[in-house]
Amino acid sequence: MTLGDTAGVPGVVVVTGVSRYLGAHVAARLVADPAVEHVVGLDPVDPPPELAPLLDGVERVRGDAGTVSSVIADLDAASVVHLALVTAPDKQQGGRSAMKDQNVIGTMQLLAACQRAPRLRKLVIRSSTAAYGASFRDPAVFTEDTEPREVPRGGFARDILDIEGYVRGFRRRRPEVTATVLRFAPFIGSAADTTLTRYFAQPVVPTVFGRDPRLQFVHIEDALEVLHRSVVQDHPGTFNVAGAGVLTLSQAIRRAGRIAVPVLEPGLSGAAGLARVLGFGRYGLDQVDLIVHGRVVDTRRLASEFGFTPRGTAEAFDDFIRAHRGGMLVSRDRLALAEQAILDGVRQVRASGRRDGMVSR
């Protein structure tokens, strides 16, 4: 189906999560599309000042996924785009518990509302390649039909598995609704601001000694294009969304002009401590497992069904680098802190090894 085919074009579209970059830009694109009748943005908080102008043509409703039932009923909405997912816990906003409530419980509430909406004809769900997990048992490439080899350790990945399970149940109950699930690789690009982009933007990048995982990214603009096409066209099914090709972690760090600081894998918890010392912010197990094991997905289904191919992983990463060129330099103090953190981690591993040896004797 080409972009000009409007057979699946919705009337009123409800977009959740419009106070964030992805939701605000998707809503703005839909407002600009003359084939879309009306766009309603649903979010419990107001957007930041830099995103507010994008929502000038969007009818904003302040509420969470639990509010969507009345919104769909009042507006007789035909399409719902669910983007209100939290990818990492935030202690200031309730931590892991609040994250699971929004991701899992919020999606359950939304799907229950969609099930009761007789005129609903389209559902688009943001998902993630985190659904495949990341472990040493992984295949070289994941297809959409590949099951994770083991339950992921990270909270976000487990939430994604729950969400996709609920969507499968919804599909069985409402087979006439076109349900599209988009498994996005990590976002990258000049405008992307995520845990992973902040990781690469720092002058000193913690890595795991002896590990050089293969990574894939998707440019944020290409993600927006796929989301837009999912709304204005009919593309039922589940799709991996990523740029072709891979970068190893060491290649990405070199391209970014950063310094890699390896830590021993038995002391991996020390990597999170090192990240805090260097001002990287908080990392969850999803991010830690990714930089240990990596993840690569097959995108042939996306190219065949959508007639669209995102720019390659290396090209998308280079756009991110250009936006951060000339960033922070590594000060002596920061290098000293990094070196001390590494030494502390090594001492902990050695001490643990000595204790284990004594026990075995």
Salt bridges, closest charged atoms under 4 A:
ASP33 OD2 - HIS228 NE2 3.00
ASP46 OD1 - ARG60 NH2 3.68
ASP46 OD2 - ARG62 NH1 3.18
GLU59 OE1 - HIS38 NE2 2.65
ASP76 OD2 - ARG119 NH1 2.79
GLU144 OE1 - ARG301 NE 3.90
ASP145 OD2 - ARG301 NH2 3.26
GLU150 OE1 - ARG137 NH1 3.81
ASP159 OD2 - ARG96 NH1 2.76
GLU164 OE1 - ARG183 NH2 2.58
GLU176 OE2 - ARG174 NE 2.40
ASP193 OD1 - ARG198 NH1 2.85
GLU221 OE1 - ARG29 NH2 3.12
ASP222 OD2 - ARG311 NE 2.90
GLU225 OE1 - ARG29 NH1 3.07
GLU225 OE2 - ARG229 NE 2.72
ASP234 OD1 - LYS122 NZ 2.92
GLU265 OE1 - ARG211 NE 3.02
ASP289 OD1 - ARG153 NH2 2.45
ASP298 OD2 - ARG300 NE 2.83
GLU305 OE2 - HIS235 ND1 2.84
ASP318 OD2 - ARG255 NH2 2.78
ASP319 OD2 - HIS219 NE2 2.72
ASP319 OD1 - ARG322 NH2 3.55
ASP344 OD1 - ARG347 NH1 3.02
